[in-house]
Amino acid sequence: MTEQVFIRMLVVFAALGNLAGSRLRAEVVEVTPLIVHHPSDVVVKVGSPATLSCRAEGTPEPSIEWLRNGQPLEMDKLDSQSRPIVLSEGSLFFLSVVPGRRSQSHEGVYACVAKNSAGKATSRNASLYIAALREDFRVQPGDVEVAVEEVVVMNCSPPVGHPEPNVTWRKDGVPINNTDPHYTALNGKLIIAPAQKNDSGVYICVASNTVGVRVSRAARLSVLAKPVLVLKPQDVSVGTGESAQFYCEAKGDPMPAVEWIREQGPLPNGRYLVNPDQSLQIHYVTSLDSGRYTCTAVNDVGMVTASAQLVVEEASSTRQRDLHRELSALRVALENVTVLTPNSNMSQVQWKLQSFPTQPHYLDGFEVLYRSLLPASSDWAAKRVVLPNFQTLVGPLKRGYKYEFKVRPYGSSLYGRESNTRHLGVPETVPSAPPQAISITMTPDHNDTVHVTWKPPPHESHNGIIKGYQVWCVQSEEQQYLNWTVGGGTYSLEISPLYPGKQYWVRVATVNGAGVGVQSDPHRVVIDSQRSGAPQSDSPSRDLTQVLALLMSPVFIGSVGALLWCILVITAVCLYRRHTRPGDHLGRGHIKAKGLYRLASEDLIIKHRMAAPDSPWISGVWRPTLSDEKYQGLWAQSQENPGFRRTSEFCFKAGLESVLPCFCHVVLLPCCVVMCCCRAVLLS
């Protein structure tokens, strides 16, 4: 009875368990996949790894597939070395991103698809770009000229690249301060507002992204100053026959040219003079000279004018008329302008009067006018020489420059007619001082490069026009002597490659038309050998490694083998021809057999060489043994018919076949041993 109750209880419990299990199974609900982590755009360099992330949730757990450019990503069709991997959570991993044909390139638009029995879900699109940066700038910066206080726009459009390259600017090799509100960078352009004189310089546009750096061509910004009159003409009132003078002084960059005009007509011909200080002087004025005179100052960026009135009074002056008449009658001839000594910067000027009055009442002396022709608009300088002198020294003048000279007579406040002009070139001498402020710094991008900068020597030591700079770099241990020459407007140089641990000495000198000037003191340069990435210095072990690498190169081994083979073939041919060459007509004691002449006793000599155990002509493996019946028969046959036996085959064996073992032992075997040793050392 008890057993039946127990069995019934078991049946009831089993039924209840089945009922609970069916209820649990009924409660499991399938859930459509949901993308919880979408892939993002990726830009990566060629050969670098990349990952497109993707993660999904759902019930049952969804599987992840990938689309490329809207099509399923078929892994089997991709090259095994460039085939991406789908990670466990669903992300797509590229071990090494490669470009290539459209079907093989990794670049494209990707999306992941999560699937299960309840449905599927597709992620947002994500692009994989291969980083790139082209060489050519789309827009290069150009030279710009503006006036002070104007707005400067330096244009630059960087090369096409992925990611979009970042654009920065450098002035005279130094990055500009982006925090300065004076500068504004906008879409690659550089805006400078307002422009100042110190903004003049050389600008370059630098584009960079993960691939590298591109530098544009240099563009020069010239900030010029408009003309300004610092001294304006004032109204003048003079009597008839007197002289009138209007003053006008201007400044600007470039230096403005000053011109005078008269509103009522041309300036009085032969009676006006523009002095070195740009003032206008009118001699022996008449009532017709009355009117308004205008001073105009002009340069490349602007123009400014000012006017003044001339009033001529009728009161006459006999003395003024006589003075003007006498000075106007004088004719001065500039005869000679020379350098005082070959290396001097002093000039000697000589002139004479072609029409000299017997008694010059009003002539006080002469005024020597001179100016530099570089620039051509430079002002005239004056030196007065009193009578009775007709020559003078002028200087010191700038070496390497060309000057223009002329002479005019003067008396009281009036001047006579000017003489002819002459030119003089002042000789140069080498600069007498080295460049200043020499600085040597390491470049951050290259561990084997140093950046040398300097400033021109003092102006008084130029001794001419600077044409350039000479830079020397000496490494005495390795006997390296390098030098460079840069232009006169360049004040920096990069020197490379320099090896760590080596000691270098750098000197700089100025160059003008006379040659190289005084060198600077040597500046010591030593690159720290602990710097990462620094090139390794030469050493004996490195030299040995290079030699062994050369010996083991296939080109060297093949060349040696070909050379040895040619030597072997030539030697064999020569020996063969030597032993088979027909003899000339021989006397008695020779035997003729089918065109081959041989001594009758030759067989005995050869037999002795073949049988002798110490024969140097052939190896023992070629020597016949006495027990060999075949060879004994041959030797017997040769003894029976010594005169009619062909010896070609034997000569070949005695010559070529004997040379082959010797050649292998003497030449090929040592070469093989040397190469094997080199290979063993290199591998170790």
C-alpha positions in Angstrom: 0.0 0.0 0.0 2.8 2.3 0.9 4.6 1.6 -2.4 1.5 2.5 -4.4 1.1 5.8 -2.6 4.8 6.6 -3.2 4.4 5.8 -7.0 1.4 8.0 -7.3 3.2 10.9 -5.6 6.0 10.6 -8.1 3.6 10.7 -11.0 1.9 13.8 -9.6 5.3 15.6 -9.1 6.4 14.6 -12.7 3.2 16.1 -14.1 3.6 19.2 -12.2 7.3 19.5 -13.5 6.2 19.1 -17.1 3.6 21.8 -16.6 6.1 24.3 -15.2 8.6 23.6 -18.0 6.0 24.2 -20.6 5.1 27.4 -19.0 8.8 28.6 -18.9 9.2 27.7 -22.6 6.1 29.6 -23.4 7.5 32.7 -21.6 10.8 32.8 -23.8 10.0 35.6 -26.4 12.2 36.3 -29.5 13.5 39.9 -29.8 14.5 41.6 -33.0 18.2 42.7 -33.2 19.1 46.2 -32.2 22.3 48.0 -33.1 23.7 49.4 -29.8 27.1 50.6 -31.2 27.2 51.9 -34.7 30.5 52.1 -36.7 32.1 55.5 -37.2 34.2 57.1 -40.0 37.9 56.1 -39.9 40.9 57.7 -41.6 44.0 55.6 -41.5 47.4 55.6 -43.1 48.4 52.8 -45.6 49.7 49.7 -43.8 48.2 50.7 -40.4 45.5 48.7 -38.6 41.9 49.9 -38.4 38.7 48.9 -36.7 35.0 49.5 -37.6 33.1 48.9 -34.4 29.7 47.2 -34.3 27.7 45.6 -31.5 24.1 44.4 -31.5 21.6 42.9 -29.0 18.6 40.6 -29.6 17.1 37.2 -28.7 18.4 34.8 -29.8 21.9 36.4 -30.0 22.2 37.9 -33.5 25.0 37.2 -35.9 26.9 40.1 -37.6 27.6 40.5 -41.3 29.1 43.5 -43.1 28.3 45.4 -46.2 30.8 47.3 -48.3 29.4 50.0 -50.7 26.0 48.4 -50.2 27.1 44.9 -51.2 27.8 41.9 -48.9 31.5 41.8 -47.9 32.7 38.5 -49.5 35.8 37.5 -47.6 36.7 34.6 -49.9 37.2 37.0 -52.8 39.7 39.2 -50.9 43.4 38.6 -50.9 44.3 36.4 -47.9 47.0 38.9 -46.7 44.6 41.8 -46.7 41.4 40.0 -45.6 39.7 41.7 -42.6 38.5 39.8 -39.6 35.1 39.9 -37.9 35.7 39.9 -34.2 33.6 38.1 -31.6 31.5 41.1 -30.7 30.9 41.9 -34.4 33.5 44.6 -35.1 35.4 44.5 -38.4 39.2 44.6 -37.9 41.8 45.4 -40.6 45.3 44.2 -39.7 46.9 46.4 -42.5 44.8 48.8 -44.6 45.9 48.7 -48.2 44.9 50.6 -51.4 44.7 49.0 -54.8 42.1 48.1 -57.3 38.5 48.9 -56.6 37.6 45.4 -55.6 40.7 44.9 -53.4 41.1 48.3 -51.8 39.8 48.6 -48.2 38.6 52.1 -48.8 34.8 52.3 -49.0 31.5 52.8 -47.2 30.7 50.0 -44.6 27.6 49.0 -42.6 27.0 46.1 -40.3 23.9 43.9 -40.4 22.7 42.0 -37.3 20.4 39.0 -37.9 18.5 36.4 -35.9 15.3 34.4 -36.3 13.3 37.4 -35.2 14.6 39.7 -37.9 17.6 41.9 -38.8 18.9 45.5 -38.2 21.3 47.6 -40.2 23.7 50.1 -38.8 24.5 53.6 -40.0 27.0 53.9 -42.8 30.7 54.5 -41.9 33.4 55.4 -44.4 37.0 54.1 -44.2 39.3 56.6 -45.9 43.0 55.9 -46.7 45.0 58.9 -45.5 46.6 60.9 -48.3 48.2 64.2 -49.0 49.0 65.4 -52.5 52.2 67.3 -53.4 50.8 70.4 -55.3 49.0 73.2 -53.5 45.7 74.2 -55.1 46.6 77.9 -54.6 50.1 79.1 -53.9 50.7 82.3 -52.0 51.9 85.3 -54.1 53.9 88.4 -53.5 51.9 91.3 -52.0 52.6 95.0 -51.7 50.4 97.2 -49.5 50.6 100.5 -47.7 50.8 100.9 -44.0 47.5 100.5 -42.2 45.9 98.6 -45.1 44.6 95.0 -44.9 46.8 92.2 -46.2 45.4 88.9 -47.6 47.8 86.1 -48.2 46.1 83.4 -50.2 46.8 79.7 -49.8 44.8 76.6 -50.7 46.4 73.4 -49.4 46.8 70.1 -51.4 43.9 67.7 -51.5 44.2 65.2 -48.6 42.4 62.9 -46.2 42.0 64.0 -43.5 41.7 67.6 -44.6 45.2 69.1 -44.0 45.7 71.7 -41.3 47.2 75.0 -42.6 49.7 77.1 -40.6 51.8 80.1 -41.7 55.5 81.0 -41.1 57.1 84.4 -41.4 60.9 84.3 -42.1 60.9 80.7 -41.1 59.2 81.2 -37.7 55.6 80.2 -37.0 53.4 83.2 -36.5 51.6 83.7 -33.2 48.0 82.5 -33.7 46.9 84.2 -30.5 47.9 87.6 -31.9 44.7 89.4 -33.0 46.9 91.1 -35.6 46.8 87.8 -37.6 43.7 85.9 -38.7 43.7 82.5 -40.4 40.5 81.9 -42.4 40.1 78.9 -44.8 43.8 78.7 -45.4 44.2 82.5 -46.0 46.2 84.7 -43.7 44.7 88.1 -43.0 46.9 90.9 -41.5 45.1 94.0 -40.4 46.3 96.6 -40.1 49.6 96.1 -41.8 52.7 97.6 -40.2 56.3 98.0 -41.4 57.5 95.1 -39.3 55.1 92.8 -41.1 57.3 92.9 -44.2 59.0 89.6 -44.8 58.9 86.2 -46.5 55.8 84.0 -45.7 55.2 80.3 -46.5 52.1 78.2 -46.1 52.5 74.8 -44.4 49.9 72.1 -44.8 50.0 68.9 -42.7 48.0 65.9 -41.8 48.7 62.3 -40.6 50.5 61.5 -43.9 53.1 64.3 -43.8 53.9 68.0 -44.4 53.8 70.1 -47.5 55.4 73.5 -47.8 54.3 76.1 -50.3 56.6 78.4 -52.3 57.8 81.6 -50.5 55.9 84.8 -51.0 57.2 88.2 -50.0 55.1 90.8 -48.3 56.2 94.4 -48.7 54.5 96.9 -46.4 55.2 100.3 -47.9 54.7 103.8 -46.5 52.8 106.4 -48.4 54.6 109.7 -49.0 54.4 112.3 -46.2 55.5 115.9 -46.5 57.6 116.8 -43.4 58.4 120.2 -44.8 55.9 122.1 -47.0 56.6 125.1 -49.2 55.7 128.5 -47.9 54.7 131.7 -49.8 57.7 133.8 -50.9 57.9 137.5 -51.8 61.1 138.7 -53.6 62.2 141.7 -55.7 62.9 141.6 -59.4 66.4 140.1 -60.1 66.6 138.3 -56.7 66.4 134.6 -56.0 63.4 132.8 -54.6 63.5 129.5 -52.8 60.7 127.0 -51.9 61.4 124.2 -49.4 59.8 120.7 -49.7 60.9 117.6 -47.8 59.1 114.2 -48.0 59.6 110.8 -46.5 58.1 107.3 -47.3 59.0 103.8 -48.3 60.2 103.6 -50.9 61.7 107.1 -50.7 59.4 109.3 -52.8 60.5 111.3 -55.7 59.9 115.0 -55.5 58.9 117.1 -58.5 58.1 120.8 -58.9 55.6 122.2 -61.3 54.2 125.7 -62.0 50.4 126.1 -62.4 50.7 129.1 -64.9 53.2 127.4 -67.2 56.6 125.7 -67.3 59.4 126.5 -64.9 61.7 129.3 -66.1 64.2 127.6 -68.4 67.9 127.9 -67.3 67.0 129.9 -64.1 65.7 127.3 -61.8 67.5 124.6 -59.8 66.3 121.7 -57.6 68.8 121.4 -54.8 69.9 118.1 -53.0 67.4 118.9 -50.2 64.6 118.9 -52.8 64.1 122.7 -52.5 63.4 124.7 -55.6 65.5 127.8 -56.3 64.7 130.4 -59.0 67.4 132.8 -59.9 67.0 136.4 -61.2 63.3 136.3 -61.0 61.1 138.6 -63.1 57.4 139.6 -62.8 56.6 136.8 -65.2 57.7 134.2 -62.6 54.9 135.2 -60.3 52.4 132.4 -59.6 51.8 129.2 -57.6 54.4 126.5 -57.4 53.5 122.9 -56.4 55.7 120.2 -54.8 54.6 116.6 -55.6 56.0 113.6 -53.7 55.3 110.2 -55.4 56.2 106.6 -54.6 54.7 103.2 -55.5 51.8 103.4 -53.0 50.7 107.0 -53.1 51.2 110.7 -53.8 51.0 113.9 -51.8 51.2 117.6 -53.0 51.6 121.1 -51.5 51.7 124.5 -53.1 53.0 128.0 -52.3 52.7 131.4 -54.0 55.6 133.5 -55.5 55.2 137.2 -55.4 57.7 139.3 -57.4 58.1 142.9 -56.4 59.2 145.5 -59.0 62.1 146.9 -56.9 65.3 146.2 -58.8 68.7 145.3 -57.5 71.7 146.0 -59.6 73.9 143.7 -57.5 71.6 140.7 -57.9 71.4 141.2 -61.6 75.2 141.4 -61.9 75.7 138.3 -59.6 73.2 136.2 -61.6 74.7 137.4 -65.0 78.3 136.5 -63.8 77.4 133.0 -62.5 75.3 132.2 -65.6 78.3 133.0 -67.8 80.6 130.5 -66.0 81.1 127.1 -67.7 82.5 124.4 -65.4 84.0 121.2 -66.8 84.4 118.1 -64.6 87.6 116.6 -65.8 88.4 113.6 -63.6 87.0 111.5 -60.7 89.3 108.8 -59.4 89.8 106.6 -56.4 92.6 108.0 -54.2 94.4 104.6 -53.8 93.5 101.1 -55.2 92.0 100.0 -51.9 90.7 103.4 -50.7 87.1 104.5 -50.5 88.0 108.2 -50.9 87.6 109.9 -54.3 89.5 112.7 -55.8 87.5 115.2 -57.9 89.1 117.6 -60.3 87.5 120.3 -62.5 88.2 123.5 -64.3 86.6 126.7 -65.6 86.3 126.8 -69.4 85.3 130.5 -69.3 87.0 132.2 -66.4 86.4 136.0 -66.0 89.4 138.2 -65.5 88.1 139.4 -62.1 85.3 137.1 -60.7 83.6 139.6 -58.4 80.8 137.4 -57.1 82.2 133.9 -57.4 82.8 132.4 -53.9 83.7 128.8 -54.9 82.3 125.6 -56.2 80.0 123.0 -54.9 80.7 119.3 -55.6 77.4 117.3 -55.8 77.5 113.5 -55.6 75.1 110.6 -55.0 74.9 106.9 -55.1 73.3 105.2 -58.1 72.0 102.4 -55.9 69.2 103.2 -55.5 68.9 105.6 -58.5 66.7 108.0 -56.6 69.1 108.7 -53.7 69.6 112.3 -52.7 72.5 114.5 -53.8 75.1 115.3 -51.2 77.1 118.5 -51.4 80.6 119.6 -50.5 81.7 123.2 -50.9 85.2 124.1 -52.1 86.3 127.8 -51.9 88.5 129.5 -54.4 91.2 129.1 -55.6 90.9 125.3 -55.3 89.8 123.3 -58.3 90.0 119.8 -56.7 88.9 118.1 -53.5 88.6 114.8 -51.7 85.1 113.3 -51.3 84.3 110.5 -49.0 84.4 108.1 -47.4 82.1 106.4 -49.9 80.4 103.0 -49.7 82.5 100.2 -51.1 81.0 98.3 -54.0 78.7 101.2 -55.0 78.7 103.4 -58.1 78.5 107.2 -57.7 77.6 110.1 -59.9 79.5 113.5 -59.6 78.9 117.0 -60.9 80.1 120.5 -60.0 78.5 124.0 -60.0 79.7 127.5 -59.1 78.1 129.5 -56.3 78.2 133.0 -55.0 76.3 134.5 -52.2 73.0 132.6 -52.2 72.9 131.9 -56.0 74.3 129.0 -58.0 75.5 128.8 -61.6 75.1 126.2 -64.2 76.0 122.6 -63.4 78.9 120.8 -65.1 78.9 117.5 -67.0 78.6 114.4 -64.8 81.0 111.5 -64.3 80.6 108.1 -62.7 83.0 106.3 -60.3 82.9 102.7 -58.9 84.4 102.3 -55.4 86.4 99.0 -55.1 85.4 96.4 -52.6 87.6 94.7 -50.0 86.7 91.5 -48.1 84.5 91.9 -45.1 86.5 92.7 -42.0 84.2 91.1 -39.4 82.4 87.8 -39.2 78.6 87.4 -39.0 77.0 88.1 -35.7 74.7 86.2 -33.3 75.6 82.8 -34.6 73.2 80.2 -33.1 73.1 76.4 -33.6 70.1 74.4 -32.5 68.7 70.9 -33.1 65.8 70.6 -35.4 62.8 68.8 -33.6 61.8 66.7 -36.7 65.3 65.3 -37.5 67.7 64.0 -35.0 70.7 64.1 -37.4 70.2 67.8 -38.4 71.2 71.1 -36.9 69.8 74.5 -37.7 72.5 77.3 -38.0 71.3 81.0 -37.9 73.3 84.2 -37.9 73.0 88.0 -38.5 75.0 90.2 -40.9 78.3 91.7 -39.6 78.3 95.3 -38.5 77.5 97.7 -41.4 80.9 99.4 -41.3 82.7 96.1 -41.8 80.8 95.1 -45.0 83.4 96.8 -47.2 81.1 96.3 -50.2 77.8 94.7 -51.1 77.1 91.4 -49.4 76.6 88.6 -52.0 76.2 85.7 -49.6 77.5 83.7 -46.7 80.0 80.8 -46.6 79.4 78.0 -44.0 81.9 75.3 -43.1 81.3 72.1 -41.2 84.4 70.1 -40.2 84.7 66.7 -38.7 88.4 66.1 -38.1 88.3 62.5 -37.1 86.7 61.3 -40.3 88.4 63.9 -42.4 85.1 65.4 -43.5 85.2 69.0 -44.7 81.9 70.3 -46.0 80.9 73.8 -47.1 77.9 75.6 -48.4 77.3 79.1 -49.9 73.9 80.8 -49.5 72.5 84.1 -50.8 73.0 87.4 -49.2 69.4 87.5 -48.0 69.6 84.1 -46.3 70.5 83.9 -42.6 70.0 80.2 -41.8 71.1 76.8 -43.0 70.2 73.2 -42.1 73.2 70.8 -41.9 72.7 67.1 -42.2 73.4 64.3 -41.7 75.4 64.5 -38.5 76.2 61.3 -36.6 75.8 60.9 -32.8 78.9 61.0 -30.7 81.0 62.8 -33.4 82.4 66.2 -32.8 81.8 68.9 -35.5 83.0 72.5 -35.8 81.0 75.1 -37.7 82.3 78.4 -39.0 80.5 81.2 -40.9 81.9 84.0 -43.1 80.5 86.9 -45.2 81.1 87.0 -49.0 81.1 90.2 -51.1 82.5 91.0 -54.5 86.1 90.9 -53.2 85.8 87.4 -51.8 85.3 85.6 -48.5 85.8 87.7 -45.3 86.8 87.0 -41.8 85.6 83.6 -40.4 83.7 83.4 -37.2 85.0 81.6 -34.2 84.4 77.8 -34.5 81.2 76.6 -32.8 81.3 73.0 -31.4 78.4 70.6 -32.2 78.0 67.2 -30.7 74.7 65.2 -31.2 73.7 63.2 -28.1 74.0 59.5 -28.9 71.1 58.7 -26.5 68.6 60.6 -28.7 66.1 58.1 -30.1 66.2 57.7 -33.8 69.6 59.3 -34.2 71.7 57.7 -37.0 74.4 55.4 -35.7 78.0 56.3 -36.2 80.3 54.2 -38.4 82.3 51.5 -36.5 84.5 48.5 -37.5 81.7 46.1 -36.7 79.4 48.0 -39.1 82.1 48.0 -41.8 82.5 44.2 -41.4 78.8 43.7 -41.6 78.6 45.7 -44.8 81.5 43.7 -46.3 79.9 40.4 -45.3 76.6 41.5 -46.7 78.3 42.4 -50.0 80.0 39.0 -50.1 76.7 37.2 -49.5 74.7 39.2 -52.0 73.4 37.1 -55.0 74.8 39.6 -57.4 78.3 39.3 -56.1 78.2 35.5 -55.9 76.8 35.2 -59.4 79.4 37.6 -60.8 82.2 35.7 -59.2 80.8 32.4 -60.4 80.4 33.7 -63.9 84.0 35.0 -63.9 85.4 31.7 -62.6 83.5 29.7 -65.2 84.8 31.9 -68.0 88.4 31.4 -66.7 87.8 27.7 -66.5 86.5 27.5 -70.1 89.3 29.6 -71.5 91.9 27.5 -69.7 90.4 24.3 -71.0 90.2 25.5 -74.6 93.8 26.8 -74.4 95.1 23.4 -73.1 93.1 21.5 -75.6 94.4 23.6 -78.5 97.9 23.3 -77.1 97.9 19.5 -77.0 96.0 19.1 -80.3 97.9 21.7 -82.4 99.5 20.1 -85.5 103.3 20.3 -85.5 105.5 21.9 -88.2 107.7 19.8 -90.3 109.9 17.9 -87.8 113.2 16.2 -88.5 114.0 12.6 -87.7 112.8 11.1 -84.6 109.1 12.2 -85.3 106.3 10.0 -86.4 103.3 11.2 -88.6 99.9 9.7 -88.0 96.8 11.3 -89.7 98.0 14.8 -89.5 99.3 14.5 -85.9 103.0 14.8 -85.3 104.5 13.3 -82.1 107.8 12.3 -80.8 108.4 8.6 -80.9 109.5 8.6 -77.2 106.4 10.5 -76.1 104.5 7.3 -75.1 107.2 6.3 -72.7 107.2 9.8 -71.0 103.4 9.8 -70.7 103.3 6.2 -69.4 105.8 7.1 -66.8 103.8 10.2 -65.8 100.6 8.1 -65.7 102.1 5.3 -63.6 104.3 7.3 -61.3 102.8 7.6 -57.8 104.2 11.1 -57.3 103.2 12.5 -60.6 102.3 16.2 -60.3 100.3 16.2 -63.5 97.3 14.0 -62.6 95.6 12.9 -59.5 95.9 9.3 -58.3 92.4 8.4 -59.3 93.4 8.8 -62.9 96.6 6.6 -62.7 96.1 3.1 -64.1 96.8 0.2 -61.7 99.0 -2.8 -62.6 96.2 -5.2 -61.8 93.8 -3.5 -64.2 93.8 -5.8 -67.2 92.0 -3.3 -69.4 94.6 -0.6 -68.9 97.4 -3.1 -69.3 96.0 -4.1 -72.6 95.8 -0.5 -73.7 99.3 0.2 -72.7 100.5 -2.9 -74.5 98.7 -1.9 -77.6 100.2 1.5 -77.5 103.6 0.0 -77.2 103.1 -2.2 -80.2 101.8 0.7 -82.4 103.5 3.8 -81.1 103.6 5.7 -84.4 100.0 5.3 -85.6 98.0 5.9 -82.4 95.7 8.9 -82.2 96.4 11.0 -79.1 93.5 13.4 -79.1 91.6 11.6 -76.4 94.6 11.0 -74.3 95.8 14.6 -74.6 92.5 15.8 -73.6 92.6 13.6 -70.5 96.2 14.5 -69.7 95.4 18.2 -70.2 91.8 19.3 -69.6 90.8 16.5 -67.2 94.0 17.0 -65.2 93.4 20.8 -65.0 89.8 20.4 -63.7 90.7 18.8 -60.4 93.6 21.3 -59.9 91.4 24.2 -60.7 88.7 23.0 -58.3 91.2 22.5 -55.5 93.1 25.7 -56.0 90.4 28.2 -57.0 86.9 27.1 -56.4 87.4 25.3 -53.1 89.0 28.3 -51.3 86.3 30.6 -52.6 83.6 28.3 -51.3 85.3 28.1 -47.9 85.6 31.9 -47.7 81.9 32.4 -48.6 80.7 29.8 -46.1 82.8 31.4 -43.3 81.4 34.8 -44.2 77.9 33.4 -44.1 78.5 31.8 -40.7 79.9 35.0 -39.2 77.0 37.1 -40.6 74.4 34.7 -39.2 76.0 34.5 -35.8 
